[in-house]
Amino acid sequence: MPRVTRRAAMALAAGAAATATGLARAQANWPDRPVRLIVGYPAGGPTDFGGRLLQEPLQQLWGQPLVIENRAGASGIIAAEAVAKSPPDGYTLYLCASTHTSNAALHAKLPFDTLADFTPIVLLYNSPTVLFTGPDQPFRTAQDVVEAAKKRPGMAHASSGTGATGHFAMEMFRRKAGIELTNVAYRGAPPALQDVIGGRVPITFSTLSGAIGLVRDGKLRPLAVAGPDRSEVLPGVPTLAEAGLGIPDTSPWYGFVGPGRMPEPLVRRIAADVQGLLRRPDIAKRIVDQGGFVQGEGPEEFAARMTREVAENVEVARAAGIRIE
């Protein structure tokens, strides 16, 4: 080997060793500065709730500020792009919602790879999708809705938007039941729920966390939970599966994700810290009171969930012709 090549090789080896040592030292000292948590939805919503809930406990645990940065817009795509382009050093985290996996099915082109450009860390909680009707409607069960839709093909269904969680749930439900429903897309859940309350649209699939106050006030009647389990705050409401109409779980979830290729020791450190907090009774109670289910899935389970959901959503979107250009 020529002398210059040997020296170059030795320099490269030394540089690689120094880099590895530096990365290991940085991970061992993590965090030694503020951590940024990007949220793809406005403050005060069900996604933002998880960040605010864990902000102070994580700051105490890590000894550094956890700075929440709300980057709302485009169903989380704006926030996700910012995270995907960030260094995978643990100082930029993403409070990700399940719209992340549905976006992959709805958009012909995204500015990132939904799976490869992100590192799943820990699933915080989910909130079941529920079939609701207004207080003046005759429906008392999900089967009542099926029978009415068979008599009136194309019966209207309100959703918070084309391709939203409720829209996907409706498509799965109508295919399972063998009925025709017409999706009436609104700009967000509040106007959709208001038209159901007012009787202008008979039914909606909507997230329990966003509707629990209306249920408690008697303004919405829950008919069935679209998830696999009954909710603790609606113990008398059966699941669709109990009615023989089980569909894949469409419950919106919320979890911590990082940029792609984060170091495994750092991922496991963050996951373990958050999982410990989710086991605290005071934190778990606040999630349950909002109509949610505490989860705590670690990196492998969370990654498998995201992969599975992308495939399921692509299939549903293709069959239903749901697409956003």
C-alpha positions in Angstrom: 0.0 0.0 0.0 1.5 3.4 -0.9 2.4 5.6 2.0 -0.2 8.3 1.3 -3.0 5.7 1.0 -1.9 4.1 4.3 -1.9 7.5 6.0 -5.3 8.4 4.6 -6.7 5.0 5.8 -5.2 5.6 9.2 -6.7 9.1 9.3 -10.1 7.8 8.3 -10.0 5.0 10.9 -9.0 7.6 13.6 -11.8 9.9 12.5 -14.4 7.1 12.6 -13.3 6.1 16.0 -13.4 9.6 17.3 -16.9 10.1 15.8 -18.1 6.9 17.4 -16.7 7.9 20.7 -18.2 11.4 20.4 -21.6 9.9 19.6 -21.4 7.5 22.5 -20.4 10.3 24.8 -23.3 12.5 23.5 -25.8 9.7 24.1 -24.5 9.1 27.6 -24.9 12.8 28.5 -28.3 13.1 26.8 -29.9 15.5 27.3 -27.5 18.3 28.0 -29.7 21.0 26.4 -33.4 21.6 25.8 -35.4 19.0 23.9 -37.8 20.1 21.2 -41.2 18.3 20.9 -42.9 19.1 17.6 -46.7 18.7 17.5 -48.5 18.7 14.2 -51.8 20.1 15.5 -52.8 23.3 17.4 -52.5 23.7 21.1 -55.4 22.4 23.1 -56.3 19.5 20.8 -56.2 15.8 21.5 -52.7 15.5 20.0 -51.3 18.4 22.0 -52.8 17.0 25.2 -50.2 14.3 25.4 -47.3 16.8 25.2 -48.7 19.1 27.8 -49.5 16.1 30.1 -45.9 14.8 30.0 -44.0 18.1 29.6 -43.4 18.8 33.3 -42.7 15.2 34.4 -40.2 14.8 31.6 -38.5 18.1 32.4 -38.0 16.9 35.9 -36.8 13.5 34.8 -34.4 14.9 32.2 -33.3 18.0 34.0 -33.8 20.0 30.8 -36.7 22.0 29.3 -39.0 20.2 26.9 -40.1 22.9 24.5 -43.4 22.2 22.7 -43.6 23.6 19.2 -47.0 23.4 17.5 -46.6 23.3 13.7 -50.2 22.8 12.6 -51.3 22.2 9.1 -51.8 19.6 6.3 -52.8 16.8 8.8 -49.4 16.8 10.4 -47.4 16.7 7.2 -45.7 20.1 7.9 -44.5 18.9 11.3 -43.5 15.5 10.0 -41.3 17.1 7.3 -39.5 19.2 9.9 -38.8 16.2 12.0 -37.7 14.0 9.1 -35.1 16.7 8.2 -33.8 17.0 11.8 -30.6 15.3 13.2 -31.4 11.9 14.8 -29.7 13.0 18.1 -32.8 12.9 20.4 -33.1 16.7 20.6 -36.0 16.8 18.2 -39.0 14.5 18.9 -42.3 14.3 17.2 -45.7 13.9 19.0 -47.1 11.9 16.1 -50.8 11.1 15.5 -52.2 8.2 13.6 -52.9 10.5 10.6 -49.3 9.9 9.9 -50.1 6.4 8.6 -53.3 7.5 6.8 -51.4 10.3 5.0 -49.3 7.7 3.3 -52.5 6.3 1.7 -54.1 9.6 0.8 -51.3 11.5 -0.8 -49.7 10.6 -4.1 -46.5 12.2 -3.0 -45.1 13.2 0.4 -41.9 15.1 1.2 -40.6 12.1 3.3 -40.9 8.4 3.6 -43.6 7.6 6.1 -41.7 4.7 7.6 -38.0 5.0 6.7 -37.6 8.6 7.7 -38.9 8.2 11.3 -38.0 6.2 14.4 -41.0 5.0 16.4 -40.2 5.3 20.1 -43.2 4.8 22.3 -47.0 4.8 21.9 -48.6 7.0 24.5 -52.3 6.4 24.3 -55.2 6.0 21.9 -58.8 7.3 21.9 -61.4 5.0 20.4 -63.5 6.0 17.4 -67.2 5.8 18.3 -70.3 5.6 16.2 -72.5 8.6 17.4 -76.0 9.8 16.6 -77.9 12.8 17.7 -80.3 12.8 20.7 -83.4 13.1 18.5 -82.5 10.2 16.1 -84.3 6.9 16.5 -81.1 4.8 16.6 -80.2 2.9 19.8 -77.7 0.4 18.4 -75.3 0.0 15.5 -77.7 -2.6 14.0 -80.4 0.1 13.9 -78.2 2.2 11.7 -77.5 -0.8 9.4 -81.2 -1.5 9.0 -82.0 2.1 8.3 -79.2 2.3 5.7 -80.5 -0.7 3.9 -83.9 1.0 3.6 -82.2 4.3 2.6 -79.1 3.6 0.6 -76.7 6.5 0.6 -77.7 7.7 4.1 -75.4 10.6 5.1 -72.5 10.3 7.5 -70.6 13.3 8.9 -66.8 13.2 9.1 -64.2 15.8 10.1 -62.7 15.7 6.6 -62.0 13.5 3.6 -59.6 10.8 4.6 -60.0 11.6 8.3 -60.2 8.8 10.9 -64.0 8.9 10.9 -64.1 8.6 7.2 -61.9 5.5 7.2 -64.0 4.0 10.0 -67.2 4.7 8.0 -65.8 3.0 4.9 -64.8 -0.1 6.9 -68.1 -0.2 8.7 -70.3 0.1 5.5 -68.2 -2.6 3.7 -68.6 -4.9 6.7 -72.3 -4.3 7.0 -73.0 -4.4 3.3 -74.6 -0.9 3.2 -74.1 2.3 1.3 -73.3 5.5 3.2 -72.4 9.0 1.8 -69.6 10.8 3.5 -70.3 14.4 4.2 -66.9 16.0 4.8 -66.5 19.0 7.2 -63.5 21.1 8.0 -62.8 19.5 11.4 -64.7 17.6 14.0 -66.6 20.4 15.7 -68.8 21.4 12.8 -69.5 17.8 11.9 -70.6 17.0 15.5 -72.7 20.1 15.6 -74.7 19.0 12.5 -75.2 15.6 14.0 -76.4 17.2 17.3 -78.8 19.4 15.3 -80.2 16.5 13.3 -78.9 17.7 9.9 -76.8 14.5 9.5 -77.9 11.3 11.3 -74.6 9.7 12.2 -70.9 10.2 12.6 -67.8 8.2 13.5 -65.7 10.5 15.7 -63.0 10.3 18.3 -64.2 9.8 21.9 -61.7 12.3 23.3 -63.1 15.1 21.2 -66.8 14.2 22.0 -66.8 13.1 25.6 -68.0 16.4 26.9 -71.0 16.4 24.5 -71.8 12.9 25.5 -71.8 13.9 29.2 -74.1 16.8 28.4 -76.6 14.5 26.6 -76.0 16.1 23.2 -74.6 13.0 21.5 -75.7 9.4 21.8 -72.9 6.8 21.5 -74.0 3.6 19.7 -70.9 1.5 19.4 -67.1 1.7 20.0 -65.1 0.9 16.9 -62.1 -0.3 18.8 -61.4 -3.7 20.3 -62.5 -2.8 23.9 -65.2 -0.9 25.6 -64.3 2.4 27.1 -64.0 2.9 30.8 -66.0 6.2 30.5 -68.7 4.5 28.4 -68.9 1.1 30.0 -72.5 0.5 28.8 -71.7 1.0 25.1 -70.8 -2.2 23.2 -68.1 -2.5 20.6 -68.9 -3.1 16.9 -67.4 -6.5 17.3 -70.0 -7.4 19.9 -72.7 -6.4 17.4 -71.1 -8.7 14.8 -69.8 -5.8 12.9 -66.1 -5.8 13.9 -63.7 -3.7 11.8 -60.0 -3.1 12.0 -59.2 -0.8 14.9 -59.4 2.8 13.7 -58.7 4.3 17.1 -56.5 7.4 16.7 -53.3 7.1 18.5 -50.6 9.5 19.7 -47.0 8.6 20.3 -43.4 9.8 20.4 -41.4 9.4 17.2 -38.0 10.7 16.2 -36.1 11.3 13.0 -35.0 8.1 11.1 -32.0 6.2 12.2 -31.9 7.3 15.8 -29.3 5.3 17.9 -31.0 2.3 19.5 -29.7 3.0 23.1 -31.1 6.5 23.0 -34.5 5.3 21.6 -34.7 2.7 24.4 -33.8 5.4 27.0 -36.6 7.7 25.9 -39.1 4.9 25.6 -38.3 3.6 29.1 -38.6 7.1 30.6 -42.0 7.7 29.0 -43.3 4.2 29.8 -42.5 4.8 33.5 -44.5 8.0 33.5 -47.5 6.3 31.8 -47.6 3.8 34.7 -48.1 6.7 37.2 -51.7 6.6 38.4 -52.2 10.3 38.2 -51.1 10.5 34.6 -53.0 7.3 33.6 -56.2 8.7 35.2 -56.0 11.9 33.2 -55.7 9.9 29.9 -58.7 7.7 30.9 -60.8 10.7 31.9 -60.3 12.1 28.4 -61.8 8.8 27.0 -58.4 7.3 26.1 -56.6 4.0 26.7 -53.0 4.1 28.0 -50.8 2.1 25.7 -47.0 2.2 26.3 -46.0 0.1 23.3 -42.2 0.2 22.8 -40.2 0.7 19.7 -40.7 -2.7 18.0 -44.4 -2.9 18.7 -45.0 0.7 17.7 -43.0 0.2 14.4 -45.0 -2.9 13.6 -48.3 -1.0 14.2 -47.3 1.8 11.9 -46.2 -0.7 9.1 -49.5 -2.6 9.4 -51.6 0.5 9.4 -50.0 2.0 6.3 -50.9 -1.3 4.4 -54.4 -1.4 5.8 -55.1 2.3 5.0 -53.7 2.0 1.5 -56.1 -0.9 0.8 -59.1 0.9 2.2 -58.3 4.2 0.4 -57.9 2.3 -2.9 -61.1 0.4 -2.5 -63.1 3.5 -1.6 -61.4 5.8 -4.0 -60.2 8.2 -1.3 -57.4 10.4 -2.5 -56.0 13.9 -1.8 -54.0 15.4 -4.7 
